[in-house]
Amino acid sequence: MAVVKLGSVAKECRQNWTGPMEGVPIVGLEHLTPEEITLSSWDHDIENTFSKKFEKGQVLLGRRRVYLKKAVIAPFDGICSGDITVIEAIPGKIVPELLPFIIQNDKFFDYAMQGSAGSLSPRVKWEHLKDYEFDIPDISAQHTLADKLWAAYHLKQSYQSLIDATGEMVKSRFIEMFEGDKFKKVRLGDYTDLTWGDTNTTKNSYVPEGYLAFSAGGPDGKLDHYDYDQEGIVLSAIGADCGKTWFTTGKWSCIKNTIRFWSTSEELDNYFLFLATRDKEYWPRRGGAQPFIPQTDARNCVIPLPSLALQRQFISFANQADKSKFELKQAIEKIDKVIQALMQ
């Protein structure tokens, strides 16, 4: 095992695309998923100013706001944003398949953040990254290590696919049971108490013991102030999590940029209400870069109203699915620990 600097085993590539751009994959920062090493989305033939070239097998690192931990291995040749640093393994120095795991690593990102400059949109340069030091075995051992890491990562992906499939199964079951003209459709505004979250509370109002507080990003912590002591649903009404919902019980409070609601009818179970509205795509969002959901639009959303017996039958099915997803997520966490241990 030897200690090396990143710049001694890899290099930054600064080539520009010179050929026709029609049909060429285009990758922006928004296509890089935090803490993932595979690329799952990209664009084609859209208006853009990108010209930086990348090639299959190179690592694409989001150098802007590097704390987001965006670094993937390119599955093809293409064009990317100037805010992406393209990194290539030096032949004979490091196995290319190992490089993504070297970079997509907490220790690397901790080092990268130390060299980030800028206030609103900090960026890190290759001049800083190339001095990152890490342990590396000889080439033969690198091949073995890369094989183990990719085997673990592919297993993690298979578990994630099962989680996604389970979610789709629940959606399909809901459509099968309740869509169409089988049951009357009701407006949320007619069957729920639906209002904005409280603007008089801030997420910085922490005390050692208190109650759950929700902002647009989800549960923030404990507050000394609370408003509700019942089952309820919190909807993120603005920002990156716009359309995401949480079901909560006990004592809780809503902060800015959220909509809170609960059933006001004996015909509508609160948890069924949550299940019927928890799909992010259910909510009609407005705006572009900063999406939002007006309260009036939320009130006009409709859901089917089957009998309480059918509502609870679906709740039981969804709970079993959620239990399976939870177990799969636990398995993924264990795989992540294995990957971290292999990288030590």
MINUKOL-828135 format. One record per residue (C-alpha): residue number from 1; y, x, z. Coordinates in nm, 4 decimals. Layout:
N
 num        y        x        z
 NUM        Y        X        Z
...
! end
This chain:
344
 num        y        x        z
   1   0.0000   0.0000   0.0000
   2   0.3391   0.1392  -0.1023
   3   0.6966   0.0305  -0.0343
   4   0.8930  -0.0193  -0.3577
   5   1.2249  -0.1608  -0.4700
   6   1.2253  -0.4585  -0.7037
   7   1.4247  -0.2600  -0.9588
   8   1.1466   0.0000  -0.9835
   9   0.8833  -0.2565  -1.0888
  10   1.0930  -0.5208  -1.2687
  11   1.4086  -0.5425  -1.4772
  12   1.6767  -0.7950  -1.5615
  13   1.6733  -0.9212  -1.9207
  14   2.0071  -1.0066  -2.0828
  15   1.9095  -1.0981  -2.4369
  16   2.0843  -1.3755  -2.6303
  17   1.9037  -1.6265  -2.8510
  18   1.9732  -1.5425  -3.2157
  19   1.7516  -1.7838  -3.4100
  20   1.7794  -2.1581  -3.4817
  21   1.8200  -2.3659  -3.1651
  22   1.6673  -2.6875  -3.2937
  23   1.3646  -2.7817  -3.0834
  24   1.4041  -2.4809  -2.8507
  25   1.3411  -2.5616  -2.4800
  26   1.6615  -2.5554  -2.2732
  27   1.6462  -2.4806  -1.9001
  28   1.9303  -2.5380  -1.6554
  29   1.9473  -2.4932  -1.2797
  30   1.8692  -2.8629  -1.2380
  31   1.5256  -2.8052  -1.3937
  32   1.4195  -2.5485  -1.1318
  33   1.2438  -2.7096  -0.8363
  34   1.3145  -2.5442  -0.4980
  35   1.0189  -2.3456  -0.3584
  36   0.8021  -2.4052  -0.6669
  37   0.6939  -2.1350  -0.9124
  38   0.6075  -2.3587  -1.2065
  39   0.8543  -2.5254  -1.4421
  40   0.7962  -2.9000  -1.4731
  41   1.1030  -3.0194  -1.6687
  42   1.3417  -2.9008  -1.9387
  43   1.5493  -3.0396  -2.2254
  44   1.5529  -3.0181  -2.6064
  45   1.8333  -3.0528  -2.8570
  46   2.1100  -3.1459  -2.6142
  47   2.4723  -3.0367  -2.6337
  48   2.5171  -2.7232  -2.4236
  49   2.6751  -2.3775  -2.4175
  50   2.3653  -2.1817  -2.3109
  51   2.2682  -1.8726  -2.5088
  52   2.0629  -1.6580  -2.2698
  53   1.7087  -1.6010  -2.3993
  54   1.3939  -1.5974  -2.1884
  55   1.0330  -1.5356  -2.2865
  56   0.7009  -1.6680  -2.1663
  57   0.5850  -1.4966  -1.8452
  58   0.9317  -1.3916  -1.7283
  59   1.0712  -1.5175  -1.3982
  60   1.3744  -1.7476  -1.4028
  61   1.5767  -1.7121  -1.0823
  62   1.8631  -1.9461  -0.9950
  63   2.1288  -1.6965  -0.8896
  64   2.3854  -1.9634  -0.7979
  65   2.3320  -2.1037  -0.4487
  66   2.0268  -1.8840  -0.4113
  67   1.9548  -2.0435  -0.0723
  68   1.8050  -2.3331  -0.2707
  69   1.5090  -2.1008  -0.3441
  70   1.4764  -2.1692  -0.7157
  71   1.2522  -1.9239  -0.9040
  72   0.9829  -2.0128  -1.1592
  73   0.7632  -1.8419  -1.4169
  74   0.8551  -1.9347  -1.7743
  75   0.5686  -2.1161  -1.9558
  76   0.7261  -2.0584  -2.2993
  77   1.0193  -1.8938  -2.4793
  78   1.3542  -2.0672  -2.4572
  79   1.7244  -2.0700  -2.3664
  80   1.8634  -2.0909  -2.0142
  81   2.1841  -2.1202  -1.8177
  82   2.3956  -1.8138  -1.7434
  83   2.3452  -1.8990  -1.3750
  84   1.9780  -1.8083  -1.4165
  85   1.8736  -1.4441  -1.3853
  86   1.5827  -1.3578  -1.6162
  87   1.3475  -1.1007  -1.4590
  88   1.0593  -0.9235  -1.6336
  89   0.7769  -0.7140  -1.4899
  90   0.7694  -0.3482  -1.6006
  91   0.4273  -0.2817  -1.7595
  92   0.2047  -0.0579  -1.5473
  93   0.4249  -0.1028  -1.2392
  94   0.3394  -0.4579  -1.1340
  95   0.1039  -0.7291  -1.2570
  96   0.3270  -0.9955  -1.4220
  97   0.1284  -1.2763  -1.2584
  98   0.2157  -1.1368  -0.9146
  99   0.5913  -1.1129  -0.9712
 100   0.6667  -1.4877  -0.9235
 101   0.5145  -1.4757  -0.5744
 102   0.7166  -1.1645  -0.4859
 103   1.0360  -1.3473  -0.5803
 104   0.9494  -1.7003  -0.4637
 105   0.9256  -1.5781  -0.1063
 106   1.1355  -1.6439   0.2055
 107   1.1909  -1.2728   0.2698
 108   1.3262  -1.2241  -0.0816
 109   1.5642  -1.5186  -0.0543
 110   1.6853  -1.4052   0.2887
 111   1.7727  -1.0703   0.1293
 112   1.9288  -1.2380  -0.1762
 113   2.1595  -1.4515   0.0390
 114   2.2987  -1.1377   0.2030
 115   2.4353  -1.0312  -0.1354
 116   2.5685  -1.3701  -0.2464
 117   2.9432  -1.3789  -0.3105
 118   3.1798  -1.6721  -0.3508
 119   3.2769  -1.9618  -0.1272
 120   3.2159  -2.2909  -0.3085
 121   2.9407  -2.1691  -0.5408
 122   2.8066  -1.8307  -0.4223
 123   2.6155  -1.6176  -0.6732
 124   2.3978  -1.3096  -0.6348
 125   2.3860  -1.0229  -0.8849
 126   2.0930  -0.8136  -1.0071
 127   2.2699  -0.5043  -0.8701
 128   2.1914  -0.6381  -0.5235
 129   1.8491  -0.7871  -0.6003
 130   1.7085  -0.4696  -0.7538
 131   1.7282  -0.2951  -0.4140
 132   1.5021  -0.5509  -0.2437
 133   1.2118  -0.3621  -0.0823
 134   0.8575  -0.4900  -0.0364
 135   0.5003  -0.3672   0.0059
 136   0.2764  -0.3576  -0.2992
 137  -0.0867  -0.2444  -0.3484
 138  -0.2155  -0.0447  -0.6455
 139  -0.2593  -0.2173  -0.9824
 140  -0.6283  -0.2957  -0.9291
 141  -0.5599  -0.4641  -0.5967
 142  -0.2613  -0.6445  -0.7475
 143  -0.4917  -0.8196  -0.9961
 144  -0.7162  -0.9358  -0.7112
 145  -0.4202  -1.0526  -0.5034
 146  -0.2646  -1.2385  -0.7984
 147  -0.5961  -1.4163  -0.8685
 148  -0.6176  -1.5328  -0.5052
 149  -0.2572  -1.6482  -0.4989
 150  -0.2843  -1.8452  -0.8214
 151  -0.6142  -2.0019  -0.7092
 152  -0.4433  -2.1194  -0.3894
 153  -0.1405  -2.2424  -0.5809
 154  -0.3502  -2.4386  -0.8332
 155  -0.5371  -2.6021  -0.5427
 156  -0.2009  -2.6970  -0.3924
 157  -0.0975  -2.8485  -0.7248
 158  -0.4174  -3.0534  -0.7403
 159  -0.3479  -3.1945  -0.3936
 160   0.0092  -3.2765  -0.4978
 161  -0.1264  -3.4549  -0.8056
 162  -0.3457  -3.6652  -0.5748
 163  -0.0400  -3.7524  -0.3653
 164   0.1473  -3.8588  -0.6789
 165  -0.1506  -4.0591  -0.8032
 166  -0.1813  -4.2339  -0.4675
 167   0.1840  -4.3345  -0.4852
 168   0.1356  -4.4699  -0.8366
 169  -0.1721  -4.6617  -0.7199
 170   0.0360  -4.8380  -0.4530
 171   0.3033  -4.9254  -0.7114
 172   0.0363  -5.0619  -0.9473
 173  -0.1171  -5.2690  -0.6687
 174   0.2224  -5.4170  -0.5858
 175   0.2784  -5.5127  -0.9504
 176  -0.0727  -5.6583  -0.9753
 177  -0.0293  -5.8690  -0.6624
 178   0.3331  -5.9827  -0.6838
 179   0.4996  -5.9336  -1.0227
 180   0.5405  -6.2113  -1.2782
 181   0.5901  -6.5782  -1.1938
 182   0.3342  -6.6001  -0.9112
 183   0.5967  -6.6079  -0.6373
 184   0.9625  -6.6972  -0.6091
 185   1.2146  -6.4150  -0.6232
 186   1.4775  -6.3912  -0.3497
 187   1.8048  -6.1982  -0.3277
 188   1.8299  -5.9378  -0.0563
 189   2.1718  -6.0764   0.0310
 190   2.0155  -6.4169   0.1099
 191   1.7186  -6.2928   0.3148
 192   1.8542  -5.9854   0.4946
 193   2.1384  -5.8680   0.7110
 194   2.2751  -5.6031   0.4756
 195   2.5931  -5.4051   0.5466
 196   2.7365  -5.0550   0.5272
 197   2.6524  -4.7970   0.7918
 198   2.9033  -4.7345   1.0673
 199   3.1903  -4.5045   0.9750
 200   3.2954  -4.4544   1.3374
 201   2.9970  -4.2265   1.4002
 202   2.9555  -3.8689   1.2775
 203   2.6423  -3.6618   1.2481
 204   2.8033  -3.3973   1.4703
 205   2.7981  -3.6281   1.7734
 206   2.4839  -3.4655   1.9108
 207   2.3735  -3.4905   2.2743
 208   2.0487  -3.3554   2.4325
 209   1.8990  -3.7013   2.4594
 210   1.9890  -4.0027   2.2523
 211   1.8913  -4.2014   1.9500
 212   1.8095  -4.1418   1.5860
 213   2.1091  -4.1292   1.3547
 214   2.0925  -4.1716   0.9778
 215   2.3294  -4.0350   0.7174
 216   2.2874  -4.0372   0.3393
 217   2.0444  -3.7458   0.3697
 218   1.8145  -3.9102   0.6221
 219   1.7638  -3.8746   0.9990
 220   2.0161  -3.6231   1.1310
 221   1.9275  -3.5951   1.4974
 222   2.0140  -3.7628   1.8253
 223   2.3364  -3.9444   1.9052
 224   2.4869  -4.0762   2.2254
 225   2.5910  -4.3863   2.0314
 226   2.3562  -4.6437   1.8805
 227   2.3942  -4.9874   1.7304
 228   2.0488  -5.1307   1.6739
 229   1.7362  -5.1857   1.8799
 230   1.4977  -5.3354   1.6250
 231   1.3116  -5.2653   1.3037
 232   1.5406  -5.1748   1.0212
 233   1.5738  -5.0031   0.6848
 234   1.8300  -4.7393   0.5958
 235   1.9273  -4.6851   0.2317
 236   2.1027  -4.3699   0.1165
 237   2.3871  -4.5134  -0.0879
 238   2.5487  -4.2004  -0.2328
 239   2.4709  -3.8422  -0.3332
 240   2.1536  -3.6500  -0.4161
 241   1.9279  -3.8791  -0.2104
 242   2.0855  -4.1982  -0.3451
 243   1.8176  -4.4690  -0.3529
 244   1.5977  -4.3132  -0.0860
 245   1.5021  -4.5373   0.2061
 246   1.3709  -4.4934   0.5599
 247   1.2010  -4.7453   0.7901
 248   1.2921  -4.7105   1.1551
 249   1.2228  -4.8812   1.4866
 250   1.3640  -4.8503   1.8375
 251   1.7214  -4.7429   1.8969
 252   1.9072  -4.6077   1.5966
 253   2.2432  -4.5807   1.4275
 254   2.3764  -4.5568   1.0718
 255   2.6454  -4.3146   0.9617
 256   2.8667  -4.3022   0.6513
 257   2.7322  -4.3457   0.3000
 258   2.4333  -4.5556   0.4018
 259   2.3439  -4.9235   0.3801
 260   2.1339  -5.0707   0.6595
 261   1.9407  -5.3948   0.6319
 262   1.6616  -5.5993   0.7872
 263   1.4948  -5.9362   0.7351
 264   1.6700  -6.2443   0.8669
 265   1.3881  -6.4784   0.7652
 266   1.0593  -6.5585   0.9363
 267   0.9083  -6.5657   0.5869
 268   0.9792  -6.1966   0.5209
 269   0.8083  -5.9126   0.7086
 270   1.0372  -5.6130   0.7633
 271   0.7767  -5.3573   0.6633
 272   0.6910  -5.5487   0.3458
 273   1.0645  -5.5512   0.2746
 274   1.0627  -5.1720   0.3110
 275   0.7604  -5.1289   0.0846
 276   0.9123  -5.3571  -0.1793
 277   1.2357  -5.1530  -0.1883
 278   1.1310  -4.7951  -0.1107
 279   1.0946  -4.6842  -0.4725
 280   1.4084  -4.4852  -0.5542
 281   1.4166  -4.6377  -0.9040
 282   1.4284  -4.9886  -0.7565
 283   1.7957  -4.9527  -0.6703
 284   2.0685  -4.9958  -0.9368
 285   2.2708  -4.6746  -0.9110
 286   2.6102  -4.6162  -1.0671
 287   2.7990  -4.2968  -1.1416
 288   2.6797  -3.9694  -1.2922
 289   2.6870  -3.6443  -1.0988
 290   2.7572  -3.8360  -0.7760
 291   2.5471  -4.1561  -0.7998
 292   2.6193  -4.4435  -0.5642
 293   2.4981  -4.7960  -0.4865
 294   2.7668  -5.0618  -0.4251
 295   2.6842  -5.3007  -0.1447
 296   2.7289  -5.5962  -0.3818
 297   2.4664  -5.4535  -0.6184
 298   2.2273  -5.4018  -0.3286
 299   2.2754  -5.7630  -0.2186
 300   2.1919  -5.8860  -0.5697
 301   1.8577  -5.7006  -0.5860
 302   1.5562  -5.9322  -0.5783
 303   1.2038  -5.9082  -0.4400
 304   0.9044  -6.1422  -0.4622
 305   0.8335  -6.3550  -0.1554
 306   0.4575  -6.4131  -0.1152
 307   0.3002  -6.5640   0.1950
 308   0.3050  -6.3584   0.5159
 309  -0.0726  -6.3239   0.4876
 310  -0.0407  -6.1580   0.1455
 311   0.2503  -5.9466   0.2653
 312   0.0390  -5.8105   0.5496
 313  -0.2591  -5.7581   0.3212
 314  -0.0434  -5.5324   0.1044
 315   0.0992  -5.3575   0.4126
 316  -0.2545  -5.2699   0.5220
 317  -0.3356  -5.1294   0.1774
 318  -0.0136  -4.9266   0.1648
 319  -0.0709  -4.7901   0.5159
 320  -0.4161  -4.6629   0.4169
 321  -0.2642  -4.4949   0.1123
 322   0.0100  -4.3378   0.3260
 323  -0.2541  -4.2067   0.5651
 324  -0.4327  -4.0383   0.2733
 325  -0.1034  -3.8888   0.1520
 326  -0.0323  -3.7560   0.5004
 327  -0.3719  -3.5835   0.5128
 328  -0.3112  -3.4310   0.1693
 329   0.0312  -3.3055   0.2803
 330  -0.1336  -3.1408   0.5802
 331  -0.3775  -2.9682   0.3436
 332  -0.0836  -2.8432   0.1345
 333   0.0825  -2.7024   0.4462
 334  -0.2349  -2.5082   0.5232
 335  -0.2435  -2.3695   0.1685
 336   0.1196  -2.2605   0.2033
 337   0.0226  -2.0703   0.5163
 338  -0.2616  -1.9013   0.3269
 339  -0.0201  -1.7969   0.0513
 340   0.2247  -1.6625   0.3095
 341  -0.0546  -1.4693   0.4801
 342  -0.1673  -1.3159   0.1477
 343   0.1903  -1.2038   0.0826
 344   0.2184  -1.0177   0.4138
! end
